[in-house]
């Protein structure tokens, strides 16, 4: 057990756990550490601060800046992937032969280049990314961002196919598994349910009822879903509706505040 080490490359700094995509990475790091695995964490900074909390669970934590869009636009690779490349990261990974867990397709650049052997690499597939970016394009109102998301979706589909069978892959959902197996040509892929710890719910002693929608409100599809609920469900109901999340747009704030039974709780970006 003393020699069990694991590199984890994370697409973002996984603390604080304030949006859905970070729940599994953080709690997985914590659980593996408590099981005796020595975690070497590598985080790409995406506007979030470095987190001393992670030092409790990892023997080392390294941070890397993401590359700008303009530095990646001519590569022919998805910006979400090429922006998470770093010479210093590769140097750190090549110092030993410990296995490497890559959190999402976004962290697989050095699997793509062949700098890391397939036998060392394991990829946690958080989404079918080309479909996710297509959905973002459909819900985005900014023409510039629509173009970006459509381009990224096209590049990601080609990129996801190019990685087939170059490592061991695990999906979060069974529908994603079907897509990777039957549409993208993956054989070395399996379904591994999302990891979350046992959580004890806290109940307020006060009586009452309401409906809660919680998400990262800076993501277009989350805002779209919240507004759809306002327009199609809660415009007909008197039950209180609470929308909670970070960085809501002015439009969402306006839509929520004009409804009598709706409350918007905004958490600022960390």
C-alpha positions in Angstrom: 0.0 0.0 0.0 2.9 2.4 0.7 3.8 2.4 -3.0 0.4 3.0 -4.5 0.5 6.3 -6.3 -1.9 7.9 -8.7 -1.7 11.0 -10.9 -5.0 12.7 -11.5 -5.4 15.4 -14.1 -8.4 17.6 -13.4 -10.0 20.0 -15.9 -10.6 22.6 -13.1 -9.6 23.2 -9.5 -11.9 20.8 -7.7 -12.4 23.0 -4.6 -14.7 24.5 -3.6 -17.3 22.0 -4.8 -19.7 24.6 -6.1 -20.9 23.1 -9.4 -22.0 19.7 -10.5 -18.9 18.7 -12.5 -16.6 18.9 -9.5 -18.6 16.6 -7.1 -17.1 13.3 -8.4 -13.5 14.5 -8.9 -13.3 15.9 -5.4 -15.0 13.1 -3.5 -13.1 10.5 -5.5 -9.8 12.2 -4.5 -10.9 12.2 -0.9 -12.0 8.6 -0.9 -8.9 7.3 -2.7 -6.7 9.2 -0.3 -8.5 7.7 2.7 -8.0 4.3 1.1 -4.2 4.8 1.2 -3.7 6.0 -2.4 -1.1 8.7 -2.7 -2.6 11.3 -5.0 -0.6 13.6 -7.2 -3.1 16.1 -8.4 -2.7 18.3 -11.5 -5.3 21.1 -11.9 -5.9 23.5 -14.8 -6.8 26.9 -13.5 -10.0 28.2 -15.1 -10.6 31.5 -13.2 -10.6 29.7 -9.9 -8.2 30.2 -7.0 -5.6 27.6 -5.8 -7.1 25.7 -2.9 -5.1 24.8 0.2 -7.9 22.4 1.1 -6.7 19.9 -1.5 -3.4 19.5 0.3 -5.2 17.5 3.0 -5.9 14.7 0.5 -3.0 14.9 -2.0 0.8 14.4 -1.5 1.3 17.0 -4.2 -0.9 19.6 -6.0 0.3 21.4 -9.1 -1.5 24.1 -11.0 -1.3 25.0 -14.7 -2.7 28.0 -16.6 -5.0 27.3 -19.5 -3.9 28.5 -23.0 -6.0 31.2 -24.7 -8.3 30.5 -27.6 -6.0 32.4 -30.0 -3.1 30.1 -29.1 -5.1 27.0 -30.0 -7.3 28.1 -32.9 -4.8 27.0 -35.6 -4.0 23.5 -34.2 -7.1 21.8 -35.6 -7.8 20.4 -32.1 -10.6 21.3 -29.7 -9.8 24.4 -27.7 -11.1 22.6 -24.6 -8.3 20.0 -25.1 -5.3 22.0 -26.4 -5.8 24.7 -23.8 -5.1 22.1 -21.2 -1.7 21.2 -22.4 1.5 22.2 -20.5 5.1 21.2 -21.0 5.5 21.4 -17.2 2.6 19.0 -16.7 4.2 16.5 -19.1 7.6 16.8 -17.3 5.9 16.1 -14.0 4.1 13.0 -15.4 7.3 11.6 -16.9 9.2 11.7 -13.6 7.7 8.3 -12.7 5.6 5.4 -14.1 2.6 5.9 -11.8 -0.9 5.4 -13.5 -2.6 8.6 -14.7 -6.3 9.2 -14.3 -7.6 11.9 -16.7 -10.8 13.6 -15.7 -12.7 14.0 -18.9 -11.7 14.2 -22.6 -10.5 17.7 -22.0 -7.4 16.4 -20.1 -6.3 13.8 -22.7 -3.9 15.9 -24.8 -0.8 13.8 -24.0 -2.7 10.6 -24.6 -3.5 12.0 -28.1 0.1 12.9 -28.8 1.4 9.5 -27.6 3.7 11.1 -25.0 2.0 8.9 -22.4 1.6 5.2 -23.1 -1.9 3.9 -23.2 -1.1 1.3 -20.5 -0.6 4.1 -18.0 -3.8 6.1 -18.8 -7.4 5.8 -17.6 -10.0 8.3 -18.7 -13.2 9.2 -16.8 -15.7 10.3 -19.5 -17.9 13.0 -18.0 -19.9 13.5 -21.2 -20.2 12.7 -24.8 -18.5 16.1 -25.3 -19.4 16.7 -29.0 -23.1 16.3 -28.1 -22.8 18.5 -25.0 -21.2 21.3 -27.0 -23.9 20.9 -29.7 -26.5 21.4 -27.0 -24.7 24.5 -25.7 -24.8 25.9 -29.2 -28.5 25.3 -29.4 -29.2 27.2 -26.2 -26.7 30.0 -26.6 -28.0 33.5 -27.5 -24.7 35.1 -28.4 -23.9 34.5 -32.2 -20.1 34.5 -31.4 -20.5 31.8 -28.8 -22.8 29.8 -31.0 -20.0 29.7 -33.7 -17.5 28.7 -31.1 -19.7 25.9 -29.7 -20.5 24.5 -33.1 -16.9 24.5 -34.1 -15.9 22.9 -30.9 -18.5 20.2 -31.3 -17.3 19.3 -34.7 -13.7 19.1 -33.6 -14.6 17.1 -30.5 -16.4 14.5 -32.5 -13.4 13.8 -34.6 -11.1 13.9 -31.5 -13.3 11.5 -29.5 -13.2 9.0 -32.4 -9.4 9.4 -32.6 -9.0 8.3 -29.0 -10.9 5.0 -29.3 -9.1 2.1 -27.6 -6.0 4.2 -26.8 -6.6 3.8 -23.0 -9.1 2.4 -20.5 -12.3 4.5 -20.4 -15.2 4.7 -18.0 -18.5 6.5 -18.7 -20.8 8.1 -16.1 -24.0 6.9 -17.7 -25.2 3.9 -19.7 -26.5 6.1 -22.6 -23.0 7.6 -22.9 -21.6 4.0 -22.9 -23.9 3.2 -25.9 -22.7 6.2 -27.8 -19.0 5.5 -27.2 -19.3 1.8 -28.1 -21.7 1.9 -31.1 -21.1 5.4 -32.6 -17.5 6.2 -31.7 -16.0 2.7 -31.9 -14.7 2.2 -28.4 -14.0 -1.3 -27.1 -12.0 -0.6 -24.0 -14.9 1.3 -22.3 -17.3 0.4 -19.5 -19.9 2.0 -17.3 -18.8 3.0 -13.9 -21.6 4.8 -11.9 -20.9 8.3 -10.5 -19.1 8.2 -7.2 -20.7 10.3 -4.4 -20.2 9.7 -0.7 -23.1 8.9 1.7 -24.6 12.3 2.6 -27.0 12.9 5.5 -29.7 15.4 4.5 -30.4 18.3 6.7 -34.0 19.1 7.4 -35.1 22.5 8.7 -37.6 22.1 11.7 -39.7 24.8 10.0 -42.7 23.6 8.0 -43.3 24.6 4.4 -42.7 23.4 0.8 -41.1 24.7 -2.3 -39.4 23.5 -5.5 -35.7 24.0 -5.9 -33.7 24.3 -9.2 -29.9 24.4 -8.5 -27.1 24.7 -11.0 -24.3 26.8 -12.4 -26.4 29.6 -13.9 -23.5 30.9 -16.0 -24.0 27.8 -18.2 -26.4 28.7 -21.1 -28.3 25.4 -21.0 -28.9 25.7 -17.2 -30.3 29.2 -17.7 -32.4 27.9 -20.5 -33.8 25.2 -18.3 -34.6 27.6 -15.5 -36.4 30.0 -17.8 -38.3 27.1 -19.4 -39.5 26.0 -16.0 -40.6 29.6 -15.2 -42.5 29.9 -18.5 -44.1 26.5 -18.7 -44.5 25.1 -15.2 -44.4 27.6 -12.4 -46.4 30.3 -14.3 -49.4 28.0 -13.6 -48.5 27.1 -9.9 -48.6 29.0 -6.7 -46.0 26.8 -5.0 -42.8 28.7 -4.3 -40.0 28.2 -6.8 -36.4 28.8 -5.7 -33.6 29.1 -8.4 -30.1 28.8 -6.8 -26.7 29.0 -8.4 -23.8 31.2 -9.4 -23.5 34.1 -11.8 -27.1 34.4 -13.2 -27.5 36.7 -16.1 -29.5 39.9 -16.0 -32.2 38.3 -18.1 -32.6 35.4 -15.7 -32.8 37.8 -12.7 -35.4 39.8 -14.5 -37.5 36.7 -15.4 -37.3 35.4 -11.8 -38.0 38.7 -10.0 -41.2 39.5 -12.0 -42.8 36.2 -10.8 -44.7 36.5 -7.5 -43.7 33.1 -6.2 -40.1 32.9 -7.4 -36.9 33.5 -5.5 -33.4 33.7 -7.1 -30.5 33.0 -4.8 -27.2 33.9 -6.6 -23.8 32.7 -5.4 -20.9 34.6 -6.9 -18.1 32.9 -8.8 -15.3 31.8 -6.5 
